[in-house]
C-alpha cells in the first residue's frame, strides 16, 4: 500500500499573513502616532479617545478598501493572463508545448525529459501547467480580494484598539509617554508573531517594525508639540 506524505509550507500563509501583519502594524502605528501627536498638543483624555476611535474606524475602512482594490487589480491581471494563455493554447498548441519544454530545460532537465514532462502535463491540464510554470500563478499566491480586505480591516482594528485601550487607563499626565512605550511593545510582539508564522528570524522582524513605529511616533509628537495647543 502506497503511503502518502503530506507537507504544509509557510508560503500557504503568505496571502492572509501579509494582509494581517500590514493591517495590525498600520493600526498600531497610525493610531498611536495620532494619539501621541494630539496629546503632545495638549488635548485631554476624552479628545484623545474620540480621536483614536475615529482613526480606528477610518483606518479600518481605508485598509479594507485599499486592499480590496489592489488585490482585485491583481486578480484582474491574472484572469487576463489566463485568458490570453487559453487563446494561445487553442491557436498554437505546438508552440506552447515547445515553450513549456524550454522552461523545464532551463530548470535543468535534458531535452528529452523536458519534452516528456511537458507533454504529460499538457495532456493532463495544459492551462494549469502554463499558469504555474510560465505565469507563476498558483493556489498559494492566487489573489483573493475579499479575504485580503477582511483580514486587513480586522487586523487594523485589532491593532488600533491596543493604543486606544492604553489611553483609557493610562495616567493623564503621562499619556504620550505611556502610549508610545506600550505601542512599541505591541509592535515588537507583532514582529515576533509574524516571524513565527512566516518562519523568519525573530530579532530582525521585531527590530525593524519597532524602529519604524518609533520614528513615526516621534515625528508626529514633534508636529503636535510644535503647535502646543489642544485641538
PyMOL CGO cylinders between C-alpha atoms (Angstrom):
from pymol import cmd
from pymol.cgo import CYLINDER

trace = [
    CYLINDER, 0.00, 0.00, 0.00, 1.40, 3.37, -1.03, 0.3, 1, 1, 1, 1, 1, 1,
    CYLINDER, 1.40, 3.37, -1.03, 1.90, 5.82, 1.81, 0.3, 1, 1, 1, 1, 1, 1,
    CYLINDER, 1.90, 5.82, 1.81, 1.28, 9.49, 1.20, 0.3, 1, 1, 1, 1, 1, 1,
    CYLINDER, 1.28, 9.49, 1.20, 3.43, 12.20, 2.70, 0.3, 1, 1, 1, 1, 1, 1,
    CYLINDER, 3.43, 12.20, 2.70, 1.63, 15.44, 3.47, 0.3, 1, 1, 1, 1, 1, 1,
    CYLINDER, 1.63, 15.44, 3.47, 3.53, 18.67, 3.97, 0.3, 1, 1, 1, 1, 1, 1,
    CYLINDER, 3.53, 18.67, 3.97, 2.37, 22.14, 4.89, 0.3, 1, 1, 1, 1, 1, 1,
    CYLINDER, 2.37, 22.14, 4.89, 4.55, 25.01, 3.76, 0.3, 1, 1, 1, 1, 1, 1,
    CYLINDER, 4.55, 25.01, 3.76, 4.60, 28.50, 5.18, 0.3, 1, 1, 1, 1, 1, 1,
    CYLINDER, 4.60, 28.50, 5.18, 4.08, 30.00, 1.72, 0.3, 1, 1, 1, 1, 1, 1,
    CYLINDER, 4.08, 30.00, 1.72, 0.47, 28.87, 2.03, 0.3, 1, 1, 1, 1, 1, 1,
    CYLINDER, 0.47, 28.87, 2.03, 0.05, 31.60, 4.65, 0.3, 1, 1, 1, 1, 1, 1,
    CYLINDER, 0.05, 31.60, 4.65, 1.54, 34.42, 2.60, 0.3, 1, 1, 1, 1, 1, 1,
    CYLINDER, 1.54, 34.42, 2.60, -1.71, 35.95, 1.35, 0.3, 1, 1, 1, 1, 1, 1,
    CYLINDER, -1.71, 35.95, 1.35, -3.50, 36.40, 4.65, 0.3, 1, 1, 1, 1, 1, 1,
    CYLINDER, -3.50, 36.40, 4.65, -0.30, 36.83, 6.69, 0.3, 1, 1, 1, 1, 1, 1,
    CYLINDER, -0.30, 36.83, 6.69, 0.86, 39.81, 4.63, 0.3, 1, 1, 1, 1, 1, 1,
    CYLINDER, 0.86, 39.81, 4.63, -2.54, 41.50, 4.88, 0.3, 1, 1, 1, 1, 1, 1,
    CYLINDER, -2.54, 41.50, 4.88, -2.90, 40.77, 8.59, 0.3, 1, 1, 1, 1, 1, 1,
    CYLINDER, -2.90, 40.77, 8.59, 0.60, 41.97, 9.55, 0.3, 1, 1, 1, 1, 1, 1,
    CYLINDER, 0.60, 41.97, 9.55, 0.26, 45.08, 7.40, 0.3, 1, 1, 1, 1, 1, 1,
    CYLINDER, 0.26, 45.08, 7.40, -3.14, 45.86, 8.89, 0.3, 1, 1, 1, 1, 1, 1,
    CYLINDER, -3.14, 45.86, 8.89, -2.10, 45.33, 12.51, 0.3, 1, 1, 1, 1, 1, 1,
    CYLINDER, -2.10, 45.33, 12.51, 1.10, 47.30, 12.04, 0.3, 1, 1, 1, 1, 1, 1,
    CYLINDER, 1.10, 47.30, 12.04, -0.74, 50.21, 10.45, 0.3, 1, 1, 1, 1, 1, 1,
    CYLINDER, -0.74, 50.21, 10.45, -3.39, 50.07, 13.17, 0.3, 1, 1, 1, 1, 1, 1,
    CYLINDER, -3.39, 50.07, 13.17, -0.86, 50.34, 15.98, 0.3, 1, 1, 1, 1, 1, 1,
    CYLINDER, -0.86, 50.34, 15.98, 1.46, 52.85, 14.31, 0.3, 1, 1, 1, 1, 1, 1,
    CYLINDER, 1.46, 52.85, 14.31, -1.14, 55.22, 12.85, 0.3, 1, 1, 1, 1, 1, 1,
    CYLINDER, -1.14, 55.22, 12.85, -3.41, 55.25, 15.90, 0.3, 1, 1, 1, 1, 1, 1,
    CYLINDER, -3.41, 55.25, 15.90, -0.57, 55.54, 18.42, 0.3, 1, 1, 1, 1, 1, 1,
    CYLINDER, -0.57, 55.54, 18.42, 1.09, 58.27, 16.35, 0.3, 1, 1, 1, 1, 1, 1,
    CYLINDER, 1.09, 58.27, 16.35, -2.20, 60.15, 16.06, 0.3, 1, 1, 1, 1, 1, 1,
    CYLINDER, -2.20, 60.15, 16.06, -2.82, 59.92, 19.80, 0.3, 1, 1, 1, 1, 1, 1,
    CYLINDER, -2.82, 59.92, 19.80, 0.76, 60.87, 20.71, 0.3, 1, 1, 1, 1, 1, 1,
    CYLINDER, 0.76, 60.87, 20.71, 0.69, 63.83, 18.34, 0.3, 1, 1, 1, 1, 1, 1,
    CYLINDER, 0.69, 63.83, 18.34, -2.63, 65.16, 19.60, 0.3, 1, 1, 1, 1, 1, 1,
    CYLINDER, -2.63, 65.16, 19.60, -1.63, 64.52, 23.23, 0.3, 1, 1, 1, 1, 1, 1,
    CYLINDER, -1.63, 64.52, 23.23, 1.60, 66.46, 22.67, 0.3, 1, 1, 1, 1, 1, 1,
    CYLINDER, 1.60, 66.46, 22.67, -0.54, 69.39, 21.52, 0.3, 1, 1, 1, 1, 1, 1,
    CYLINDER, -0.54, 69.39, 21.52, -2.27, 69.40, 24.92, 0.3, 1, 1, 1, 1, 1, 1,
    CYLINDER, -2.27, 69.40, 24.92, -5.53, 67.53, 24.26, 0.3, 1, 1, 1, 1, 1, 1,
    CYLINDER, -5.53, 67.53, 24.26, -7.42, 65.94, 27.14, 0.3, 1, 1, 1, 1, 1, 1,
    CYLINDER, -7.42, 65.94, 27.14, -8.30, 62.25, 27.53, 0.3, 1, 1, 1, 1, 1, 1,
    CYLINDER, -8.30, 62.25, 27.53, -11.80, 62.48, 26.02, 0.3, 1, 1, 1, 1, 1, 1,
    CYLINDER, -11.80, 62.48, 26.02, -10.43, 64.20, 22.94, 0.3, 1, 1, 1, 1, 1, 1,
    CYLINDER, -10.43, 64.20, 22.94, -7.75, 61.54, 22.61, 0.3, 1, 1, 1, 1, 1, 1,
    CYLINDER, -7.75, 61.54, 22.61, -10.30, 58.73, 22.90, 0.3, 1, 1, 1, 1, 1, 1,
    CYLINDER, -10.30, 58.73, 22.90, -12.52, 60.31, 20.26, 0.3, 1, 1, 1, 1, 1, 1,
    CYLINDER, -12.52, 60.31, 20.26, -9.52, 60.93, 18.00, 0.3, 1, 1, 1, 1, 1, 1,
    CYLINDER, -9.52, 60.93, 18.00, -8.29, 57.37, 18.39, 0.3, 1, 1, 1, 1, 1, 1,
    CYLINDER, -8.29, 57.37, 18.39, -11.74, 55.89, 17.77, 0.3, 1, 1, 1, 1, 1, 1,
    CYLINDER, -11.74, 55.89, 17.77, -12.22, 57.98, 14.64, 0.3, 1, 1, 1, 1, 1, 1,
    CYLINDER, -12.22, 57.98, 14.64, -8.78, 56.89, 13.46, 0.3, 1, 1, 1, 1, 1, 1,
    CYLINDER, -8.78, 56.89, 13.46, -9.66, 53.25, 14.11, 0.3, 1, 1, 1, 1, 1, 1,
    CYLINDER, -9.66, 53.25, 14.11, -12.88, 53.35, 12.08, 0.3, 1, 1, 1, 1, 1, 1,
    CYLINDER, -12.88, 53.35, 12.08, -11.48, 55.43, 9.24, 0.3, 1, 1, 1, 1, 1, 1,
    CYLINDER, -11.48, 55.43, 9.24, -8.28, 53.41, 9.07, 0.3, 1, 1, 1, 1, 1, 1,
    CYLINDER, -8.28, 53.41, 9.07, -10.04, 50.04, 9.04, 0.3, 1, 1, 1, 1, 1, 1,
    CYLINDER, -10.04, 50.04, 9.04, -12.32, 51.13, 6.22, 0.3, 1, 1, 1, 1, 1, 1,
    CYLINDER, -12.32, 51.13, 6.22, -9.41, 52.62, 4.31, 0.3, 1, 1, 1, 1, 1, 1,
    CYLINDER, -9.41, 52.62, 4.31, -7.36, 49.45, 4.70, 0.3, 1, 1, 1, 1, 1, 1,
    CYLINDER, -7.36, 49.45, 4.70, -10.25, 47.27, 3.55, 0.3, 1, 1, 1, 1, 1, 1,
    CYLINDER, -10.25, 47.27, 3.55, -10.95, 49.46, 0.53, 0.3, 1, 1, 1, 1, 1, 1,
    CYLINDER, -10.95, 49.46, 0.53, -7.31, 49.79, -0.46, 0.3, 1, 1, 1, 1, 1, 1,
    CYLINDER, -7.31, 49.79, -0.46, -6.59, 46.10, -0.07, 0.3, 1, 1, 1, 1, 1, 1,
    CYLINDER, -6.59, 46.10, -0.07, -9.71, 45.10, -1.98, 0.3, 1, 1, 1, 1, 1, 1,
    CYLINDER, -9.71, 45.10, -1.98, -8.93, 47.45, -4.87, 0.3, 1, 1, 1, 1, 1, 1,
    CYLINDER, -8.93, 47.45, -4.87, -5.26, 46.47, -5.12, 0.3, 1, 1, 1, 1, 1, 1,
    CYLINDER, -5.26, 46.47, -5.12, -5.84, 42.73, -4.85, 0.3, 1, 1, 1, 1, 1, 1,
    CYLINDER, -5.84, 42.73, -4.85, -8.78, 42.96, -7.26, 0.3, 1, 1, 1, 1, 1, 1,
    CYLINDER, -8.78, 42.96, -7.26, -6.44, 44.59, -9.77, 0.3, 1, 1, 1, 1, 1, 1,
    CYLINDER, -6.44, 44.59, -9.77, -4.04, 41.69, -9.29, 0.3, 1, 1, 1, 1, 1, 1,
    CYLINDER, -4.04, 41.69, -9.29, -6.89, 39.23, -9.80, 0.3, 1, 1, 1, 1, 1, 1,
    CYLINDER, -6.89, 39.23, -9.80, -7.96, 41.05, -12.98, 0.3, 1, 1, 1, 1, 1, 1,
    CYLINDER, -7.96, 41.05, -12.98, -4.41, 40.81, -14.31, 0.3, 1, 1, 1, 1, 1, 1,
    CYLINDER, -4.41, 40.81, -14.31, -4.23, 37.11, -13.50, 0.3, 1, 1, 1, 1, 1, 1,
    CYLINDER, -4.23, 37.11, -13.50, -7.55, 36.45, -15.25, 0.3, 1, 1, 1, 1, 1, 1,
    CYLINDER, -7.55, 36.45, -15.25, -6.44, 38.42, -18.32, 0.3, 1, 1, 1, 1, 1, 1,
    CYLINDER, -6.44, 38.42, -18.32, -3.18, 36.47, -18.50, 0.3, 1, 1, 1, 1, 1, 1,
    CYLINDER, -3.18, 36.47, -18.50, -5.02, 33.16, -18.19, 0.3, 1, 1, 1, 1, 1, 1,
    CYLINDER, -5.02, 33.16, -18.19, -7.47, 34.12, -20.94, 0.3, 1, 1, 1, 1, 1, 1,
    CYLINDER, -7.47, 34.12, -20.94, -4.58, 35.11, -23.20, 0.3, 1, 1, 1, 1, 1, 1,
    CYLINDER, -4.58, 35.11, -23.20, -2.83, 31.85, -22.42, 0.3, 1, 1, 1, 1, 1, 1,
    CYLINDER, -2.83, 31.85, -22.42, -6.01, 29.87, -23.11, 0.3, 1, 1, 1, 1, 1, 1,
    CYLINDER, -6.01, 29.87, -23.11, -6.27, 31.53, -26.52, 0.3, 1, 1, 1, 1, 1, 1,
    CYLINDER, -6.27, 31.53, -26.52, -2.63, 30.81, -27.33, 0.3, 1, 1, 1, 1, 1, 1,
    CYLINDER, -2.63, 30.81, -27.33, -3.04, 27.16, -26.35, 0.3, 1, 1, 1, 1, 1, 1,
    CYLINDER, -3.04, 27.16, -26.35, -6.00, 26.85, -28.71, 0.3, 1, 1, 1, 1, 1, 1,
    CYLINDER, -6.00, 26.85, -28.71, -4.31, 28.70, -31.58, 0.3, 1, 1, 1, 1, 1, 1,
    CYLINDER, -4.31, 28.70, -31.58, -0.72, 27.42, -31.34, 0.3, 1, 1, 1, 1, 1, 1,
    CYLINDER, -0.72, 27.42, -31.34, -0.54, 24.24, -29.24, 0.3, 1, 1, 1, 1, 1, 1,
    CYLINDER, -0.54, 24.24, -29.24, 2.81, 23.16, -30.74, 0.3, 1, 1, 1, 1, 1, 1,
    CYLINDER, 2.81, 23.16, -30.74, 4.45, 26.49, -29.94, 0.3, 1, 1, 1, 1, 1, 1,
    CYLINDER, 4.45, 26.49, -29.94, 3.07, 26.41, -26.39, 0.3, 1, 1, 1, 1, 1, 1,
    CYLINDER, 3.07, 26.41, -26.39, 4.38, 22.87, -25.90, 0.3, 1, 1, 1, 1, 1, 1,
    CYLINDER, 4.38, 22.87, -25.90, 7.81, 23.99, -27.10, 0.3, 1, 1, 1, 1, 1, 1,
    CYLINDER, 7.81, 23.99, -27.10, 7.66, 26.95, -24.72, 0.3, 1, 1, 1, 1, 1, 1,
    CYLINDER, 7.66, 26.95, -24.72, 6.82, 24.71, -21.77, 0.3, 1, 1, 1, 1, 1, 1,
    CYLINDER, 6.82, 24.71, -21.77, 9.60, 22.31, -22.77, 0.3, 1, 1, 1, 1, 1, 1,
    CYLINDER, 9.60, 22.31, -22.77, 12.09, 25.17, -22.87, 0.3, 1, 1, 1, 1, 1, 1,
    CYLINDER, 12.09, 25.17, -22.87, 11.03, 26.25, -19.36, 0.3, 1, 1, 1, 1, 1, 1,
    CYLINDER, 11.03, 26.25, -19.36, 11.82, 22.79, -17.99, 0.3, 1, 1, 1, 1, 1, 1,
    CYLINDER, 11.82, 22.79, -17.99, 15.12, 22.69, -19.87, 0.3, 1, 1, 1, 1, 1, 1,
    CYLINDER, 15.12, 22.69, -19.87, 16.12, 25.98, -18.22, 0.3, 1, 1, 1, 1, 1, 1,
    CYLINDER, 16.12, 25.98, -18.22, 15.36, 24.34, -14.86, 0.3, 1, 1, 1, 1, 1, 1,
    CYLINDER, 15.36, 24.34, -14.86, 17.87, 21.59, -15.51, 0.3, 1, 1, 1, 1, 1, 1,
    CYLINDER, 17.87, 21.59, -15.51, 16.10, 18.79, -17.42, 0.3, 1, 1, 1, 1, 1, 1,
    CYLINDER, 16.10, 18.79, -17.42, 17.57, 17.42, -20.63, 0.3, 1, 1, 1, 1, 1, 1,
    CYLINDER, 17.57, 17.42, -20.63, 15.51, 17.99, -23.77, 0.3, 1, 1, 1, 1, 1, 1,
    CYLINDER, 15.51, 17.99, -23.77, 14.02, 14.52, -23.97, 0.3, 1, 1, 1, 1, 1, 1,
    CYLINDER, 14.02, 14.52, -23.97, 12.86, 14.50, -20.35, 0.3, 1, 1, 1, 1, 1, 1,
    CYLINDER, 12.86, 14.50, -20.35, 11.67, 18.12, -20.54, 0.3, 1, 1, 1, 1, 1, 1,
    CYLINDER, 11.67, 18.12, -20.54, 9.60, 17.29, -23.60, 0.3, 1, 1, 1, 1, 1, 1,
    CYLINDER, 9.60, 17.29, -23.60, 8.10, 14.23, -21.92, 0.3, 1, 1, 1, 1, 1, 1,
    CYLINDER, 8.10, 14.23, -21.92, 7.18, 16.19, -18.81, 0.3, 1, 1, 1, 1, 1, 1,
    CYLINDER, 7.18, 16.19, -18.81, 5.69, 19.00, -20.90, 0.3, 1, 1, 1, 1, 1, 1,
    CYLINDER, 5.69, 19.00, -20.90, 3.64, 16.52, -22.95, 0.3, 1, 1, 1, 1, 1, 1,
    CYLINDER, 3.64, 16.52, -22.95, 2.27, 14.74, -19.90, 0.3, 1, 1, 1, 1, 1, 1,
    CYLINDER, 2.27, 14.74, -19.90, 1.38, 17.94, -18.06, 0.3, 1, 1, 1, 1, 1, 1,
    CYLINDER, 1.38, 17.94, -18.06, -0.19, 19.37, -21.22, 0.3, 1, 1, 1, 1, 1, 1,
    CYLINDER, -0.19, 19.37, -21.22, -2.30, 16.25, -21.64, 0.3, 1, 1, 1, 1, 1, 1,
    CYLINDER, -2.30, 16.25, -21.64, -3.49, 16.48, -18.06, 0.3, 1, 1, 1, 1, 1, 1,
    CYLINDER, -3.49, 16.48, -18.06, -4.18, 20.25, -17.85, 0.3, 1, 1, 1, 1, 1, 1,
    CYLINDER, -4.18, 20.25, -17.85, -2.34, 22.49, -20.27, 0.3, 1, 1, 1, 1, 1, 1,
    CYLINDER, -2.34, 22.49, -20.27, -3.65, 25.75, -18.85, 0.3, 1, 1, 1, 1, 1, 1,
    CYLINDER, -3.65, 25.75, -18.85, -2.76, 24.82, -15.27, 0.3, 1, 1, 1, 1, 1, 1,
    CYLINDER, -2.76, 24.82, -15.27, 0.76, 23.86, -16.34, 0.3, 1, 1, 1, 1, 1, 1,
    CYLINDER, 0.76, 23.86, -16.34, 1.33, 27.17, -18.12, 0.3, 1, 1, 1, 1, 1, 1,
    CYLINDER, 1.33, 27.17, -18.12, -0.30, 29.15, -15.31, 0.3, 1, 1, 1, 1, 1, 1,
    CYLINDER, -0.30, 29.15, -15.31, 2.03, 27.61, -12.76, 0.3, 1, 1, 1, 1, 1, 1,
    CYLINDER, 2.03, 27.61, -12.76, 5.30, 27.32, -14.68, 0.3, 1, 1, 1, 1, 1, 1,
    CYLINDER, 5.30, 27.32, -14.68, 5.08, 30.18, -17.18, 0.3, 1, 1, 1, 1, 1, 1,
    CYLINDER, 5.08, 30.18, -17.18, 2.97, 32.79, -15.38, 0.3, 1, 1, 1, 1, 1, 1,
    CYLINDER, 2.97, 32.79, -15.38, 3.75, 31.87, -11.77, 0.3, 1, 1, 1, 1, 1, 1,
    CYLINDER, 3.75, 31.87, -11.77, 0.08, 31.71, -10.76, 0.3, 1, 1, 1, 1, 1, 1,
    CYLINDER, 0.08, 31.71, -10.76, -0.62, 29.05, -8.13, 0.3, 1, 1, 1, 1, 1, 1,
    CYLINDER, -0.62, 29.05, -8.13, -3.27, 28.48, -5.50, 0.3, 1, 1, 1, 1, 1, 1,
    CYLINDER, -3.27, 28.48, -5.50, -0.90, 29.67, -2.75, 0.3, 1, 1, 1, 1, 1, 1,
    CYLINDER, -0.90, 29.67, -2.75, -0.41, 33.05, -4.44, 0.3, 1, 1, 1, 1, 1, 1,
    CYLINDER, -0.41, 33.05, -4.44, -3.80, 33.44, -6.10, 0.3, 1, 1, 1, 1, 1, 1,
    CYLINDER, -3.80, 33.44, -6.10, -5.35, 36.84, -5.47, 0.3, 1, 1, 1, 1, 1, 1,
    CYLINDER, -5.35, 36.84, -5.47, -8.31, 36.78, -3.06, 0.3, 1, 1, 1, 1, 1, 1,
    CYLINDER, -8.31, 36.78, -3.06, -9.63, 40.35, -2.74, 0.3, 1, 1, 1, 1, 1, 1,
    CYLINDER, -9.63, 40.35, -2.74, -12.41, 39.83, -0.17, 0.3, 1, 1, 1, 1, 1, 1,
    CYLINDER, -12.41, 39.83, -0.17, -10.29, 37.68, 2.09, 0.3, 1, 1, 1, 1, 1, 1,
    CYLINDER, -10.29, 37.68, 2.09, -7.43, 40.18, 1.95, 0.3, 1, 1, 1, 1, 1, 1,
    CYLINDER, -7.43, 40.18, 1.95, -9.76, 43.14, 2.60, 0.3, 1, 1, 1, 1, 1, 1,
    CYLINDER, -9.76, 43.14, 2.60, -11.37, 41.48, 5.60, 0.3, 1, 1, 1, 1, 1, 1,
    CYLINDER, -11.37, 41.48, 5.60, -8.01, 40.42, 7.04, 0.3, 1, 1, 1, 1, 1, 1,
    CYLINDER, -8.01, 40.42, 7.04, -6.58, 43.93, 6.66, 0.3, 1, 1, 1, 1, 1, 1,
    CYLINDER, -6.58, 43.93, 6.66, -9.61, 45.67, 8.20, 0.3, 1, 1, 1, 1, 1, 1,
    CYLINDER, -9.61, 45.67, 8.20, -9.88, 43.25, 11.12, 0.3, 1, 1, 1, 1, 1, 1,
    CYLINDER, -9.88, 43.25, 11.12, -6.15, 43.37, 11.79, 0.3, 1, 1, 1, 1, 1, 1,
    CYLINDER, -6.15, 43.37, 11.79, -6.10, 47.18, 11.60, 0.3, 1, 1, 1, 1, 1, 1,
    CYLINDER, -6.10, 47.18, 11.60, -8.98, 47.44, 14.07, 0.3, 1, 1, 1, 1, 1, 1,
    CYLINDER, -8.98, 47.44, 14.07, -7.32, 44.97, 16.44, 0.3, 1, 1, 1, 1, 1, 1,
    CYLINDER, -7.32, 44.97, 16.44, -4.02, 46.84, 16.25, 0.3, 1, 1, 1, 1, 1, 1,
    CYLINDER, -4.02, 46.84, 16.25, -5.64, 50.26, 16.67, 0.3, 1, 1, 1, 1, 1, 1,
    CYLINDER, -5.64, 50.26, 16.67, -7.61, 49.08, 19.69, 0.3, 1, 1, 1, 1, 1, 1,
    CYLINDER, -7.61, 49.08, 19.69, -4.40, 48.48, 21.66, 0.3, 1, 1, 1, 1, 1, 1,
    CYLINDER, -4.40, 48.48, 21.66, -3.15, 52.08, 22.00, 0.3, 1, 1, 1, 1, 1, 1,
    CYLINDER, -3.15, 52.08, 22.00, -6.76, 53.21, 22.36, 0.3, 1, 1, 1, 1, 1, 1,
    CYLINDER, -6.76, 53.21, 22.36, -7.17, 50.92, 25.36, 0.3, 1, 1, 1, 1, 1, 1,
    CYLINDER, -7.17, 50.92, 25.36, -3.99, 52.35, 26.88, 0.3, 1, 1, 1, 1, 1, 1,
    CYLINDER, -3.99, 52.35, 26.88, -5.43, 55.86, 26.59, 0.3, 1, 1, 1, 1, 1, 1,
    CYLINDER, -5.43, 55.86, 26.59, -8.45, 54.76, 28.61, 0.3, 1, 1, 1, 1, 1, 1,
    CYLINDER, -8.45, 54.76, 28.61, -6.38, 53.56, 31.57, 0.3, 1, 1, 1, 1, 1, 1,
    CYLINDER, -6.38, 53.56, 31.57, -3.07, 55.46, 31.47, 0.3, 1, 1, 1, 1, 1, 1,
    CYLINDER, -3.07, 55.46, 31.47, -2.32, 58.29, 33.94, 0.3, 1, 1, 1, 1, 1, 1,
    CYLINDER, -2.32, 58.29, 33.94, -3.37, 61.63, 32.46, 0.3, 1, 1, 1, 1, 1, 1,
    CYLINDER, -3.37, 61.63, 32.46, -0.05, 63.35, 32.98, 0.3, 1, 1, 1, 1, 1, 1,
    CYLINDER, -0.05, 63.35, 32.98, 1.97, 60.68, 31.19, 0.3, 1, 1, 1, 1, 1, 1,
    CYLINDER, 1.97, 60.68, 31.19, -0.31, 59.75, 28.30, 0.3, 1, 1, 1, 1, 1, 1,
    CYLINDER, -0.31, 59.75, 28.30, 2.09, 60.43, 25.40, 0.3, 1, 1, 1, 1, 1, 1,
    CYLINDER, 2.09, 60.43, 25.40, 4.96, 58.52, 27.02, 0.3, 1, 1, 1, 1, 1, 1,
    CYLINDER, 4.96, 58.52, 27.02, 2.77, 55.62, 28.13, 0.3, 1, 1, 1, 1, 1, 1,
    CYLINDER, 2.77, 55.62, 28.13, 1.04, 55.25, 24.76, 0.3, 1, 1, 1, 1, 1, 1,
    CYLINDER, 1.04, 55.25, 24.76, 4.35, 55.47, 22.91, 0.3, 1, 1, 1, 1, 1, 1,
    CYLINDER, 4.35, 55.47, 22.91, 6.16, 52.94, 25.11, 0.3, 1, 1, 1, 1, 1, 1,
    CYLINDER, 6.16, 52.94, 25.11, 3.35, 50.39, 25.18, 0.3, 1, 1, 1, 1, 1, 1,
    CYLINDER, 3.35, 50.39, 25.18, 2.83, 50.74, 21.43, 0.3, 1, 1, 1, 1, 1, 1,
    CYLINDER, 2.83, 50.74, 21.43, 6.47, 49.89, 20.82, 0.3, 1, 1, 1, 1, 1, 1,
    CYLINDER, 6.47, 49.89, 20.82, 5.99, 46.76, 22.93, 0.3, 1, 1, 1, 1, 1, 1,
    CYLINDER, 5.99, 46.76, 22.93, 2.89, 45.89, 20.89, 0.3, 1, 1, 1, 1, 1, 1,
    CYLINDER, 2.89, 45.89, 20.89, 4.86, 46.35, 17.66, 0.3, 1, 1, 1, 1, 1, 1,
    CYLINDER, 4.86, 46.35, 17.66, 7.72, 44.18, 18.91, 0.3, 1, 1, 1, 1, 1, 1,
    CYLINDER, 7.72, 44.18, 18.91, 5.23, 41.46, 19.82, 0.3, 1, 1, 1, 1, 1, 1,
    CYLINDER, 5.23, 41.46, 19.82, 3.65, 41.74, 16.36, 0.3, 1, 1, 1, 1, 1, 1,
    CYLINDER, 3.65, 41.74, 16.36, 7.07, 41.33, 14.77, 0.3, 1, 1, 1, 1, 1, 1,
    CYLINDER, 7.07, 41.33, 14.77, 7.70, 38.19, 16.82, 0.3, 1, 1, 1, 1, 1, 1,
    CYLINDER, 7.70, 38.19, 16.82, 4.31, 36.69, 15.92, 0.3, 1, 1, 1, 1, 1, 1,
    CYLINDER, 4.31, 36.69, 15.92, 4.76, 37.48, 12.23, 0.3, 1, 1, 1, 1, 1, 1,
    CYLINDER, 4.76, 37.48, 12.23, 8.23, 35.94, 12.23, 0.3, 1, 1, 1, 1, 1, 1,
    CYLINDER, 8.23, 35.94, 12.23, 6.96, 32.80, 13.95, 0.3, 1, 1, 1, 1, 1, 1,
    CYLINDER, 6.96, 32.80, 13.95, 4.15, 32.33, 11.43, 0.3, 1, 1, 1, 1, 1, 1,
    CYLINDER, 4.15, 32.33, 11.43, 6.37, 33.17, 8.48, 0.3, 1, 1, 1, 1, 1, 1,
    CYLINDER, 6.37, 33.17, 8.48, 9.34, 31.14, 9.67, 0.3, 1, 1, 1, 1, 1, 1,
    CYLINDER, 9.34, 31.14, 9.67, 11.73, 34.09, 9.55, 0.3, 1, 1, 1, 1, 1, 1,
    CYLINDER, 11.73, 34.09, 9.55, 14.27, 35.35, 12.11, 0.3, 1, 1, 1, 1, 1, 1,
    CYLINDER, 14.27, 35.35, 12.11, 12.54, 36.87, 15.12, 0.3, 1, 1, 1, 1, 1, 1,
    CYLINDER, 12.54, 36.87, 15.12, 15.10, 39.53, 16.09, 0.3, 1, 1, 1, 1, 1, 1,
    CYLINDER, 15.10, 39.53, 16.09, 15.27, 41.45, 12.80, 0.3, 1, 1, 1, 1, 1, 1,
    CYLINDER, 15.27, 41.45, 12.80, 11.49, 41.25, 12.33, 0.3, 1, 1, 1, 1, 1, 1,
    CYLINDER, 11.49, 41.25, 12.33, 10.81, 42.74, 15.77, 0.3, 1, 1, 1, 1, 1, 1,
    CYLINDER, 10.81, 42.74, 15.77, 13.56, 45.35, 15.40, 0.3, 1, 1, 1, 1, 1, 1,
    CYLINDER, 13.56, 45.35, 15.40, 12.52, 46.76, 12.05, 0.3, 1, 1, 1, 1, 1, 1,
    CYLINDER, 12.52, 46.76, 12.05, 8.83, 47.04, 12.92, 0.3, 1, 1, 1, 1, 1, 1,
    CYLINDER, 8.83, 47.04, 12.92, 9.65, 48.69, 16.25, 0.3, 1, 1, 1, 1, 1, 1,
    CYLINDER, 9.65, 48.69, 16.25, 12.18, 51.09, 14.77, 0.3, 1, 1, 1, 1, 1, 1,
    CYLINDER, 12.18, 51.09, 14.77, 9.86, 52.49, 12.11, 0.3, 1, 1, 1, 1, 1, 1,
    CYLINDER, 9.86, 52.49, 12.11, 7.00, 52.69, 14.59, 0.3, 1, 1, 1, 1, 1, 1,
    CYLINDER, 7.00, 52.69, 14.59, 9.20, 54.76, 16.90, 0.3, 1, 1, 1, 1, 1, 1,
    CYLINDER, 9.20, 54.76, 16.90, 10.17, 57.07, 14.04, 0.3, 1, 1, 1, 1, 1, 1,
    CYLINDER, 10.17, 57.07, 14.04, 6.50, 57.63, 13.12, 0.3, 1, 1, 1, 1, 1, 1,
    CYLINDER, 6.50, 57.63, 13.12, 5.51, 58.45, 16.70, 0.3, 1, 1, 1, 1, 1, 1,
    CYLINDER, 5.51, 58.45, 16.70, 8.46, 60.76, 17.28, 0.3, 1, 1, 1, 1, 1, 1,
    CYLINDER, 8.46, 60.76, 17.28, 7.75, 62.74, 14.12, 0.3, 1, 1, 1, 1, 1, 1,
    CYLINDER, 7.75, 62.74, 14.12, 4.05, 63.04, 14.95, 0.3, 1, 1, 1, 1, 1, 1,
    CYLINDER, 4.05, 63.04, 14.95, 4.81, 64.06, 18.55, 0.3, 1, 1, 1, 1, 1, 1,
    CYLINDER, 4.81, 64.06, 18.55, 7.16, 66.76, 17.26, 0.3, 1, 1, 1, 1, 1, 1,
    CYLINDER, 7.16, 66.76, 17.26, 4.43, 68.11, 14.99, 0.3, 1, 1, 1, 1, 1, 1,
    CYLINDER, 4.43, 68.11, 14.99, 1.90, 68.13, 17.83, 0.3, 1, 1, 1, 1, 1, 1,
    CYLINDER, 1.90, 68.13, 17.83, 4.30, 69.80, 20.25, 0.3, 1, 1, 1, 1, 1, 1,
    CYLINDER, 4.30, 69.80, 20.25, 5.16, 72.48, 17.69, 0.3, 1, 1, 1, 1, 1, 1,
    CYLINDER, 5.16, 72.48, 17.69, 1.54, 73.69, 17.83, 0.3, 1, 1, 1, 1, 1, 1,
    CYLINDER, 1.54, 73.69, 17.83, 1.34, 73.42, 21.62, 0.3, 1, 1, 1, 1, 1, 1,
    CYLINDER, 1.34, 73.42, 21.62, -2.43, 73.83, 21.79, 0.3, 1, 1, 1, 1, 1, 1,
    CYLINDER, -2.43, 73.83, 21.79, -5.33, 71.44, 22.24, 0.3, 1, 1, 1, 1, 1, 1,
    CYLINDER, -5.33, 71.44, 22.24, -7.12, 70.55, 19.03, 0.3, 1, 1, 1, 1, 1, 1,
]
cmd.load_cgo(trace, "trace")
